[in-house]
Amino acid sequence: MKITYSIIAPIFNEIDNLSELYRRVKEVMDTTGRRGNSSSLTTARPTARPT
């Protein structure tokens, strides 16, 4: 059976921490011995909400 992982993390107001989050997730996922597809990592820039 093929195992697939999806990592979902709230990142509101966390733009400065994204590289550290990526590093930590990658470090853990590397221990699984499976090659990942880091190109699927998507970051969205927050936009201001209308007031």
Secondary structure, DSSP 8 states (H G I E B T S, - for coil): -----------TT-GGGHHHHHHHHHHHHHTTT----GGG-----------
